[in-house]
Amino acid sequence: MSTTLPFASTEMHPNYLNVDYGWKSWLFTTDHKRIALLYLFSITAFFFVGGAFAVGMRVNLLVPEGLFSHDTYNKLFTMHGIIMVFFFLVPSIPATLGNFLVPLMIGARDLAFPRINLLSWYIYIVGGIITLTAVDEGGAKGSGSDGEYGRYEFTCQLLELAMPPTPAIACAVMLELPPAAAEFDDAESE
């Protein structure tokens, strides 16, 4: 004897996961919950990419001389930081949880501008692809003279505010020393 409960239904009610199937339904959706899941999958992928850069840095430390050149190590370090901060940490809470929970908590059916919400995910993905391809194109040099230039620029600005007529020459000399020293070091190593 089988008993069925009057409120139990064997029908599958459509929800955000099964309302439509196929990759087009996910890439062109305006449902805030699906967009939150797109962010979740993307953020997870960027987490693993940033983790791969971290593993590359750790593998480099296995050998005292290092497995990679100094430039490659700086690129790994910089890309790990950029990916983990700007493509994992920053968007994780507002993009994923904010997209999923805020409309539910305020009782809204969807966000005010669902197409702009989807556009923000596309821009996020395009920005991630551009950032990752910058490594192949020679970008993400990492630390080195870039940080020194910022420090000298800040010092020159303070000197210029303190004593206006003299620091122009001093700043020009300070800004020329790091590249000249780096060229001298490169000439010695060859």
C-alpha positions as semicolon CSV with decimal commas, in nm:
position;residue;x (nm);y (nm);z (nm)
1;M;0,000;0,000;0,000
2;S;0,152;0,323;-0,111
3;T;0,055;0,647;0,038
4;T;0,112;0,979;-0,123
5;L;0,102;1,299;0,063
6;P;-0,142;1,554;-0,073
7;F;0,124;1,826;-0,086
8;A;0,396;1,611;-0,245
9;S;0,429;1,659;-0,616
10;T;0,633;1,459;-0,859
11;E;0,640;1,748;-1,107
12;M;0,961;1,939;-1,140
13;H;0,893;2,308;-1,090
14;P;1,113;2,539;-1,295
15;N;1,375;2,727;-1,100
16;Y;1,686;2,920;-1,194
17;L;1,883;2,601;-1,259
18;N;1,640;2,414;-1,479
19;V;1,425;2,684;-1,636
20;D;1,626;2,654;-1,957
21;Y;1,914;2,435;-2,064
22;G;2,217;2,494;-2,281
23;W;2,513;2,727;-2,277
24;K;2,321;3,009;-2,447
25;S;2,071;3,017;-2,164
26;W;2,358;3,076;-1,922
27;L;2,555;3,327;-2,130
28;F;2,251;3,542;-2,214
29;T;2,061;3,512;-1,888
30;T;1,928;3,808;-1,696
31;D;1,849;3,605;-1,383
32;H;2,051;3,740;-1,092
33;K;2,101;3,393;-0,945
34;R;2,249;3,254;-1,265
35;I;2,476;3,557;-1,300
36;A;2,590;3,501;-0,940
37;L;2,676;3,143;-1,032
38;L;2,866;3,264;-1,339
39;Y;3,067;3,488;-1,108
40;L;3,120;3,199;-0,868
41;F;3,255;2,972;-1,141
42;S;3,475;3,249;-1,282
43;I;3,609;3,350;-0,942
44;T;3,689;2,986;-0,867
45;A;3,876;2,955;-1,199
46;F;4,075;3,272;-1,125
47;F;4,150;3,136;-0,777
48;F;4,311;2,829;-0,931
49;V;4,501;3,038;-1,187
50;G;4,635;3,264;-0,911
51;G;4,719;2,952;-0,710
52;A;4,912;2,815;-1,006
53;F;5,120;3,133;-1,009
54;A;5,184;3,085;-0,635
55;V;5,289;2,725;-0,695
56;G;5,526;2,848;-0,965
57;M;5,685;3,085;-0,713
58;R;5,725;2,804;-0,458
59;V;5,870;2,567;-0,716
60;N;6,125;2,834;-0,804
61;L;6,247;2,825;-0,443
62;L;6,331;2,453;-0,461
63;V;6,670;2,521;-0,611
64;P;6,907;2,782;-0,463
65;E;6,970;2,942;-0,804
66;G;6,600;2,927;-0,888
67;L;6,435;2,745;-1,176
68;F;6,317;3,068;-1,342
69;S;6,490;3,391;-1,426
70;H;6,447;3,688;-1,195
71;D;6,217;3,853;-1,448
72;T;5,994;3,544;-1,466
73;Y;5,981;3,521;-1,087
74;N;5,877;3,889;-1,067
75;K;5,607;3,823;-1,327
76;L;5,476;3,522;-1,131
77;F;5,473;3,723;-0,809
78;T;5,296;4,020;-0,969
79;M;5,039;3,809;-1,154
80;H;4,965;3,608;-0,840
81;G;4,892;3,931;-0,653
82;I;4,685;4,086;-0,931
83;I;4,475;3,775;-0,990
84;M;4,415;3,702;-0,622
85;V;4,325;4,058;-0,528
86;F;4,141;4,194;-0,830
87;F;3,988;3,877;-0,972
88;F;3,926;3,671;-0,658
89;L;3,907;3,872;-0,335
90;V;3,748;4,195;-0,451
91;P;3,461;4,048;-0,659
92;S;3,394;3,742;-0,442
93;I;3,156;3,891;-0,187
94;P;2,977;4,170;-0,376
95;A;2,953;3,995;-0,711
96;T;2,863;3,647;-0,597
97;L;2,677;3,689;-0,271
98;G;2,549;4,034;-0,358
99;N;2,400;3,918;-0,687
100;F;2,247;3,609;-0,535
101;L;2,123;3,728;-0,196
102;V;2,039;4,098;-0,212
103;P;1,734;4,068;-0,442
104;L;1,610;3,776;-0,234
105;M;1,658;3,966;0,093
106;I;1,471;4,274;-0,025
107;G;1,197;4,071;-0,189
108;A;1,270;4,185;-0,543
109;R;1,214;3,960;-0,840
110;D;1,544;4,063;-0,997
111;L;1,794;4,346;-0,994
112;A;1,695;4,684;-1,131
113;F;1,912;4,652;-1,443
114;P;1,969;4,282;-1,515
115;R;2,136;4,337;-1,854
116;I;2,390;4,573;-1,698
117;N;2,446;4,307;-1,433
118;L;2,529;4,054;-1,707
119;L;2,744;4,315;-1,886
120;S;2,948;4,357;-1,567
121;W;3,027;3,984;-1,572
122;Y;3,136;4,007;-1,937
123;I;3,360;4,303;-1,857
124;Y;3,504;4,110;-1,561
125;I;3,587;3,814;-1,788
126;V;3,737;4,034;-2,061
127;G;3,948;4,213;-1,801
128;G;4,073;3,880;-1,669
129;I;4,163;3,758;-2,017
130;I;4,348;4,081;-2,095
131;T;4,536;4,057;-1,766
132;L;4,637;3,697;-1,828
133;T;4,747;3,764;-2,185
134;A;4,960;4,054;-2,062
135;V;5,203;3,794;-1,926
136;D;5,263;3,650;-2,274
137;E;5,303;3,996;-2,422
138;G;5,579;4,089;-2,177
139;G;5,367;4,280;-1,927
140;A;5,353;4,245;-1,550
141;K;5,721;4,315;-1,501
142;G;5,669;4,315;-1,128
143;S;5,874;4,510;-0,885
144;G;6,204;4,673;-0,957
145;S;6,248;5,022;-1,094
146;D;5,870;5,086;-1,109
147;G;5,846;5,097;-0,731
148;E;6,163;5,305;-0,710
149;Y;6,024;5,560;-0,953
150;G;5,712;5,596;-0,741
151;R;5,922;5,651;-0,431
152;Y;6,143;5,911;-0,602
153;E;5,845;6,084;-0,756
154;F;5,687;6,117;-0,412
155;T;6,014;6,249;-0,267
156;C;6,050;6,502;-0,550
157;Q;5,696;6,622;-0,495
158;L;5,766;6,681;-0,126
159;L;6,093;6,861;-0,204
160;E;5,923;7,077;-0,464
161;L;5,659;7,183;-0,214
162;A;5,919;7,254;0,053
163;M;6,174;7,450;-0,156
164;P;6,043;7,535;-0,503
165;P;6,345;7,662;-0,701
166;T;6,610;7,393;-0,633
167;P;6,459;7,044;-0,647
168;A;6,413;7,024;-1,023
169;I;6,779;6,935;-1,078
170;A;6,789;6,707;-0,773
171;C;6,478;6,524;-0,888
172;A;6,616;6,479;-1,238
173;V;6,931;6,325;-1,094
174;M;6,737;6,100;-0,855
175;L;6,513;5,978;-1,135
176;E;6,812;5,895;-1,358
177;L;7,010;5,696;-1,102
178;P;6,798;5,377;-1,078
179;P;6,794;5,304;-1,454
180;A;7,163;5,384;-1,483
181;A;7,240;5,152;-1,191
182;A;7,026;4,878;-1,344
183;E;7,206;4,912;-1,679
184;F;7,540;4,893;-1,496
185;D;7,430;4,573;-1,317
186;D;7,316;4,418;-1,645
187;A;7,649;4,503;-1,812
188;E;7,841;4,343;-1,524
189;S;7,639;4,019;-1,539
190;E;7,713;3,968;-1,910
